Amino acid sequence: MLDGRQIRAARAMLGWSREDLLKAAGISMSALLRMESGQADSRGSTLSKVIHALASAGIELVHRDDGAIGILLKKQEVSQQFSWRCDPEAAPCQLNRK
């Protein structure tokens, strides 16, 4: 099951706003707010859309037997979505979304 904390953490890791996730998943703001606040969404299709959108961006949801939850961002996805910009005149280097 997808936990609201995982959704918020995944958005933060991807640098996504709520609007970015709405566009990627094709869901309503009210559905996302319910999911992020921990209120179960009655439609499995909404849950599937969010999981698919996050997975397509490189997020892997983690659920361990001991009850621990988390997320992982696949390394190849990071390099495809972000680029480093290093200007010798300006430090430090910046990580920018492509």
Backbone as CSV, one residue per row, in Angstrom:
resi,resn,N_x,N_y,N_z,CA_x,CA_y,CA_z,C_x,C_y,C_z
1,MET,0.845,-1.189,0.000,0.000,0.000,0.000,0.883,1.242,0.000
2,LEU,0.496,2.230,-0.717,1.233,3.486,-0.806,0.889,4.371,0.382
3,ASP,1.902,4.867,1.053,1.738,5.723,2.229,1.893,7.183,1.797
4,GLY,1.111,8.071,2.397,1.188,9.490,2.060,2.572,10.074,2.245
5,ARG,3.299,9.575,3.239,4.666,10.064,3.467,5.579,9.687,2.315
6,GLN,5.332,8.526,1.707,6.126,8.122,0.553,5.858,9.042,-0.635
7,ILE,4.620,9.427,-0.812,4.286,10.331,-1.918,4.995,11.667,-1.727
8,ARG,4.904,12.227,-0.537,5.551,13.522,-0.271,7.068,13.417,-0.424
9,ALA,7.647,12.327,0.085,9.097,12.139,-0.031,9.513,11.963,-1.488
10,ALA,8.724,11.220,-2.248,9.034,11.007,-3.662,8.977,12.319,-4.431
11,ARG,7.957,13.120,-4.152,7.869,14.426,-4.822,9.077,15.277,-4.484
12,ALA,9.474,15.265,-3.217,10.636,16.060,-2.798,11.903,15.565,-3.485
13,MET,12.079,14.255,-3.552,13.277,13.696,-4.168,13.342,14.017,-5.658
14,LEU,12.188,14.050,-6.302,12.132,14.366,-7.730,12.127,15.867,-8.005
15,GLY,11.902,16.663,-6.962,11.771,18.102,-7.157,10.428,18.470,-7.766
16,TRP,9.424,17.618,-7.558,8.096,17.821,-8.128,7.198,18.574,-7.167
17,SER,6.409,19.456,-7.708,5.323,20.077,-6.953,4.124,19.124,-7.001
18,ARG,3.105,19.453,-6.259,1.869,18.654,-6.359,1.328,18.707,-7.784
19,GLU,1.416,19.878,-8.397,0.912,20.034,-9.762,1.669,19.140,-10.741
20,ASP,2.977,18.993,-10.529,3.761,18.104,-11.397,3.246,16.670,-11.307
21,LEU,2.981,16.216,-10.080,2.475,14.852,-9.905,1.065,14.713,-10.470
22,LEU,0.248,15.738,-10.306,-1.109,15.691,-10.869,-1.058,15.483,-12.378
23,LYS,-0.179,16.229,-13.041,-0.049,16.109,-14.498,0.469,14.732,-14.893
24,ALA,1.477,14.246,-14.163,2.078,12.957,-14.498,1.110,11.800,-14.268
25,ALA,0.289,11.903,-13.219,-0.614,10.806,-12.863,-2.012,10.959,-13.450
26,GLY,-2.389,12.179,-13.820,-3.727,12.406,-14.346,-4.812,12.233,-13.294
27,ILE,-4.551,12.752,-12.090,-5.531,12.663,-11.001,-5.910,14.062,-10.537
28,SER,-6.908,14.142,-9.674,-7.364,15.441,-9.174,-6.570,15.856,-7.939
29,MET,-6.569,17.157,-7.667,-5.900,17.677,-6.478,-6.528,17.102,-5.213
30,SER,-7.842,16.993,-5.186,-8.500,16.471,-3.980,-8.079,15.032,-3.699
31,ALA,-7.930,14.220,-4.744,-7.482,12.835,-4.556,-6.058,12.804,-4.009
32,LEU,-5.191,13.649,-4.555,-3.808,13.684,-4.086,-3.729,14.153,-2.640
33,LEU,-4.480,15.174,-2.300,-4.467,15.670,-0.922,-4.945,14.604,0.054
34,ARG,-5.969,13.845,-0.331,-6.439,12.747,0.521,-5.350,11.699,0.698
35,MET,-4.682,11.356,-0.388,-3.634,10.338,-0.320,-2.465,10.814,0.534
36,GLU,-2.033,12.052,0.334,-0.893,12.566,1.090,-1.210,12.737,2.572
37,SER,-2.469,12.961,2.901,-2.837,13.139,4.307,-3.115,11.812,5.002
38,GLY,-3.028,10.720,4.251,-3.211,9.407,4.849,-4.629,8.879,4.788
39,GLN,-5.520,9.619,4.157,-6.894,9.139,3.986,-6.932,8.237,2.759
40,ALA,-7.447,7.061,2.930,-7.474,6.096,1.831,-8.334,6.607,0.684
41,ASP,-7.836,6.456,-0.519,-8.629,6.780,-1.702,-9.404,5.524,-2.073
42,SER,-10.668,5.669,-2.291,-11.517,4.508,-2.545,-11.286,3.888,-3.919
43,ARG,-10.657,4.616,-4.813,-10.459,4.096,-6.168,-9.051,3.556,-6.343
44,GLY,-8.973,2.271,-6.623,-7.681,1.646,-6.867,-6.995,2.202,-8.098
45,SER,-7.794,2.684,-9.059,-7.206,3.225,-10.281,-6.397,4.486,-9.990
46,THR,-6.845,5.287,-9.024,-6.108,6.500,-8.654,-4.768,6.125,-8.045
47,LEU,-4.781,5.159,-7.158,-3.556,4.671,-6.533,-2.598,4.136,-7.589
48,SER,-3.116,3.361,-8.521,-2.289,2.803,-9.594,-1.660,3.895,-10.450
49,LYS,-2.417,4.947,-10.726,-1.897,6.050,-11.538,-0.730,6.748,-10.842
50,VAL,-0.858,6.962,-9.536,0.218,7.624,-8.783,1.450,6.728,-8.740
51,ILE,1.256,5.451,-8.447,2.383,4.514,-8.402,3.080,4.461,-9.753
52,HIS,2.311,4.404,-10.839,2.896,4.349,-12.181,3.664,5.633,-12.503
53,ALA,3.099,6.787,-12.169,3.774,8.060,-12.447,5.100,8.145,-11.700
54,LEU,5.097,7.746,-10.434,6.335,7.790,-9.647,7.349,6.777,-10.170
55,ALA,6.885,5.575,-10.506,7.788,4.550,-11.034,8.395,4.986,-12.364
56,SER,7.602,5.644,-13.196,8.106,6.127,-14.489,9.193,7.181,-14.320
57,ALA,9.157,7.882,-13.192,10.171,8.902,-12.904,11.371,8.320,-12.164
58,GLY,11.339,7.004,-11.883,12.482,6.353,-11.249,12.327,6.063,-9.775
59,ILE,11.145,6.284,-9.227,10.917,6.038,-7.803,10.531,4.582,-7.583
60,GLU,11.178,3.963,-6.619,10.813,2.612,-6.191,10.289,2.697,-4.763
61,LEU,9.106,2.167,-4.537,8.504,2.166,-3.204,9.045,0.980,-2.416
62,VAL,9.407,1.226,-1.163,9.981,0.187,-0.313,9.033,-0.091,0.846
63,HIS,8.724,-1.372,1.035,7.912,-1.843,2.167,8.603,-3.085,2.715
64,ARG,9.135,-2.979,3.923,9.819,-4.126,4.522,8.884,-4.911,5.431
65,ASP,9.257,-6.152,5.693,8.455,-7.019,6.558,8.318,-6.482,7.974
66,ASP,9.309,-5.704,8.426,9.245,-5.171,9.792,8.384,-3.911,9.891
67,GLY,7.742,-3.531,8.785,6.858,-2.371,8.784,7.510,-1.085,8.307
68,ALA,8.821,-1.103,8.089,9.517,0.091,7.606,9.087,0.390,6.166
69,ILE,8.979,1.685,5.865,8.640,2.113,4.511,9.675,3.129,4.045
70,GLY,9.754,3.308,2.746,10.672,4.306,2.210,10.539,4.383,0.702
71,ILE,11.468,5.099,0.103,11.526,5.214,-1.350,12.981,5.175,-1.780
72,LEU,13.191,4.782,-3.012,14.507,4.815,-3.640,14.354,5.521,-4.977
73,LEU,15.383,6.261,-5.381,15.412,6.867,-6.710,16.501,6.170,-7.490
74,LYS,16.117,5.527,-8.579,17.075,4.780,-9.385,18.094,5.732,-9.991
75,LYS,19.355,5.359,-9.908,20.463,6.215,-10.328,20.349,6.653,-11.783
76,GLN,20.020,5.754,-12.682,19.934,6.124,-14.101,18.879,7.190,-14.336
77,GLU,17.806,7.151,-13.559,16.756,8.150,-13.713,17.239,9.530,-13.278
78,VAL,18.092,9.577,-12.265,18.625,10.854,-11.799,19.425,11.517,-12.911
79,SER,20.294,10.758,-13.558,21.130,11.344,-14.601,20.314,11.763,-15.819
80,GLN,19.175,11.117,-16.053,18.337,11.488,-17.189,17.515,12.740,-16.912
81,GLN,17.188,12.997,-15.647,16.310,14.111,-15.314,17.045,15.359,-14.856
82,PHE,18.302,15.209,-14.451,19.027,16.327,-13.877,20.383,16.490,-14.551
83,SER,20.919,17.689,-14.495,22.258,17.943,-15.009,22.986,18.874,-14.047
84,TRP,24.285,18.708,-13.980,25.100,19.583,-13.138,25.536,20.786,-13.948
85,ARG,25.488,21.956,-13.327,25.975,23.176,-13.967,27.056,23.744,-13.072
86,CYS,28.278,23.740,-13.584,29.391,24.262,-12.806,29.998,25.445,-13.541
87,ASP,29.975,26.572,-12.906,30.542,27.796,-13.447,31.730,28.162,-12.567
88,PRO,32.940,28.241,-13.138,34.115,28.544,-12.319,33.989,29.851,-11.542
89,GLU,33.201,30.779,-12.053,33.026,32.067,-11.396,32.016,32.014,-10.253
90,ALA,31.155,31.001,-10.285,30.095,30.900,-9.272,30.147,29.530,-8.611
91,ALA,30.325,29.528,-7.335,30.332,28.264,-6.592,29.152,28.272,-5.641
92,PRO,28.607,27.184,-5.268,28.943,25.819,-5.672,28.237,25.437,-6.972
93,CYS,28.508,24.222,-7.432,27.820,23.709,-8.614,26.340,23.574,-8.301
94,GLN,25.527,23.631,-9.350,24.080,23.528,-9.181,23.559,22.301,-9.905
95,LEU,22.588,21.649,-9.289,21.890,20.529,-9.907,20.591,21.071,-10.486
96,ASN,20.438,20.971,-11.796,19.265,21.528,-12.479,18.447,20.431,-13.132
97,ARG,17.118,20.621,-13.121,16.243,19.715,-13.860,16.395,19.975,-15.341
98,LYS,16.448,18.904,-16.136,16.535,19.052,-17.595,15.200,19.448,-18.149
